[in-house]
Amino acid sequence: MKQNNTKFYNYIIILTFLALSGSLILKSNIQYLIALLGIFSFGILHGSNDLFVIEKLSKKHKQNQFLKSLFTYLGIVLGFVVLFYFIPSIALIAFILISGYHFGEQHFHHKISNKASTLATLFYLCYGLLVLFLLLYFNVKEVIVIIEDMTGHHFPEVVFFYVFIFSLIISLSFFLILSRTNPDLKASSFRNIFYLIIFSALFYISDVVWGFATYFVLWHSLPSLKDQINSLYGKFEIKNFIKYFKKAFPYWLASLIGMAVVVWLFKDTKNFLSLLFAFIAAITFPHVFIMRKLFNRH
């Protein structure tokens, strides 16, 4: 199992180096197109099967249970959209914190025995914030414009630098503490340092959309798809991916339609990138809690 997981990440590393090369070779509009295709395909798909995951995790499989989960899920997504519209600054901070936790959990959950402990939770959060603010700091001028369009507030560059340094120091501290009781985590030290070097090179060279799409698709969405398929069908392979895709397709299509509706409604008042990140935030919010439940079950 460990050998297969290592092989899986080796493929991701190769694809990341190709993305790094693409940021130097490809024209910006081609990068933008490929990045959006990645986000709207694997990026959105990995969270589209949440209701099926809920059904599998729940002991109740009745129709009314599914409808209850559906309306709860949609209510949370719509609630987050409303929050972004009326209180965008609070919604943005919530999105950053939730995404940071989720990215960290996806990356390290299989290396920590007590996945739901307070220490593990704080480590997930700090590591995810480290990766996010590594991206944001290296693209700070572009990011400031996007955030100002989303919230109407201007954040100085120094804020991004301080959060990056703080998350780096705290992540390292938690990693060292957790490594004492988690041998798999300790054994991954050099590999994870290597990953951070790759992320740094990628984020420094690329713009925010290309950098985010590369990390979001290759380092988060694909591993998440792998974990979900392993949990739902027992093994990550093509035939099980097809089963997963068939189940997720209606919700994936609905997500794309929802994104199109949001863009159409707010096209005259908001930048497309602002709407894209707001929409990702809305569908991420319930997904985080579902995946936490899935990881804790294992």
GIFEN-V332532 format. One record per pair of residues at least 4 apart in sequence whose ideal C-beta (glycine too) atoms are under 7 Angstrom apart, sorted by the first residue. I is the first residue (numbers start at 1). J is the second residue. Records with the same first field share a line. If there is no record, write none. Layout:
I: J / J
//
This chain:
1: 5
2: 6
3: 7
4: 8
5: 9
6: 10
7: 11
8: 12 / 226
9: 13
10: 14
11: 15
12: 16 / 218 / 219 / 222
13: 17 / 198
14: 18
15: 19 / 218
16: 20 / 198 / 202 / 214 / 218
17: 21
18: 22
19: 23 / 202 / 214
20: 201 / 202 / 205
21: 25
22: 26 / 31
23: 31 / 205 / 206 / 210
24: 205
26: 30 / 31
28: 32
29: 33
30: 34
31: 35 / 210
32: 36 / 209
33: 37
34: 38
35: 39 / 209 / 210 / 213
36: 40
37: 41
38: 42 / 43 / 213 / 217
39: 43 / 44 / 213 / 216 / 217
40: 44 / 256
41: 45
42: 46 / 217 / 221 / 222 / 225
43: 216 / 217 / 221
44: 48 / 252 / 255 / 256
45: 248 / 252
46: 221 / 224 / 225
47: 283 / 284 / 287
48: 248 / 251 / 252 / 255
49: 53 / 228 / 244 / 247 / 248 / 251
50: 54 / 73 / 286 / 287 / 290
51: 55 / 69 / 70 / 73 / 251
52: 56 / 247
53: 57 / 228 / 290 / 294
54: 58 / 69 / 290
55: 61 / 66
56: 232
57: 293 / 294 / 297
58: 65
60: 65
61: 65
63: 67
64: 68
65: 69
66: 70
67: 71
68: 72
69: 73
70: 74
71: 75
72: 76
73: 77 / 286
74: 78
75: 79
76: 80 / 285 / 286
77: 81 / 282 / 283 / 286
78: 82
79: 83
80: 84 / 91 / 281 / 282 / 285
81: 85 / 282
82: 86
83: 87 / 90 / 91
84: 88 / 91 / 278 / 281 / 282
87: 91
88: 92 / 150 / 151
89: 93 / 151 / 153
90: 94
91: 95 / 281
92: 96 / 147 / 150 / 151
93: 97
94: 98
95: 99 / 281 / 284
96: 100 / 132
97: 101 / 125
98: 102 / 284 / 285 / 288
99: 103 / 128 / 132 / 284
100: 104 / 125 / 128 / 129 / 132
101: 105 / 124 / 125 / 128 / 288
102: 106 / 128 / 284 / 288 / 291
103: 107 / 128 / 131 / 220
104: 108 / 123 / 124 / 125 / 127 / 128
105: 109 / 124 / 292 / 295
106: 220 / 223 / 224
107: 127
108: 112 / 124 / 127 / 185
109: 115 / 295
111: 182 / 184 / 185 / 188
112: 120 / 178 / 182 / 185
113: 182
114: 120
115: 120 / 295 / 296
116: 120 / 296
117: 121
118: 122
119: 123 / 174 / 177 / 178
120: 124 / 178
121: 125
122: 126 / 174
123: 127 / 171 / 174 / 175 / 178
124: 128
125: 129
126: 130 / 167 / 170 / 171 / 174
127: 131 / 171
128: 132
129: 133 / 163 / 167
130: 134 / 167 / 168 / 171
131: 135 / 199 / 215
132: 136
133: 137 / 160 / 163 / 164 / 167
134: 138 / 164 / 199 / 200 / 203
135: 139 / 203 / 208 / 211 / 212 / 215
136: 140 / 143 / 160
137: 160 / 161 / 164
138: 203 / 204
139: 143 / 203 / 207 / 208 / 211
140: 144 / 157 / 160
142: 146 / 207 / 208
143: 147 / 208
144: 148 / 154 / 155
145: 149
146: 150 / 271 / 273 / 274
147: 151 / 155
148: 152 / 153 / 154
149: 270 / 271 / 274
150: 274 / 278
155: 159
157: 161
158: 162
159: 163
160: 164
161: 165
162: 166
163: 167
164: 168
165: 169
166: 170
167: 171
168: 172
169: 173
170: 174
171: 175
172: 176
173: 177
174: 178
175: 179
178: 182 / 185
179: 185 / 186
182: 186
183: 187
184: 188
188: 192
189: 193
190: 194
191: 195
192: 196
193: 197
194: 198
195: 199
196: 200
197: 201
198: 202
199: 203 / 215
200: 204
201: 205
202: 206 / 211 / 214
203: 211
206: 210 / 211
207: 211
208: 212
209: 213 / 273
210: 214
211: 215
212: 216
213: 217
214: 218
215: 219 / 220
216: 220 / 221
217: 221 / 222
218: 222
219: 223
220: 224
221: 225
222: 226
223: 227
224: 228 / 291
225: 229
226: 230 / 236
227: 231
228: 232 / 244
229: 233 / 236 / 240 / 241 / 244
230: 234 / 235 / 236
231: 294 / 298
232: 244
233: 240 / 243
235: 240
236: 240
238: 242
239: 243
240: 244
241: 245
242: 246
243: 247
244: 248
245: 249
248: 252
249: 253
250: 254
251: 255
252: 256
253: 257
254: 258
255: 259 / 283
256: 260
257: 261
258: 262
259: 263 / 279
260: 264
261: 265
262: 266 / 275 / 279
263: 267 / 272 / 275
266: 270 / 275
270: 274 / 275
272: 276
273: 277
274: 278
275: 279
276: 280
277: 281
278: 282
279: 283
280: 284
281: 285
283: 287
284: 288
286: 290
287: 291
288: 292
289: 293
290: 294
291: 295
292: 296
293: 297
//
